[in-house]
Amino acid sequence: MASSKVGVLTLLLLCVFLLGSNYMEFAEAQICPQFCEPNVAYMTCPSSGNTKLHPTCTNCCKAGKGCKLFRKDGSLICTGT
């Protein structure tokens, strides 16, 4: 009887370990706040080259990877990751 309990416990721990390792990639996800950055005048993205894009509502988190947000004076606010 004791050996079957140990076997069940071992199987349960193995399942928890395997399921937990699959969810670790989701634990690294970034939480992106849903607000508009008020100082963004335009942005550029690698996919559009040097074309100035004028998003209606974005922030540093919501900008695509490599996209750069700029102020009216041309200074860089951030680069999307």
Helices and strands as residue ranges (DSSP letters): H 2-27, E 42-44, G 46-48, E 68-70, E 76-79
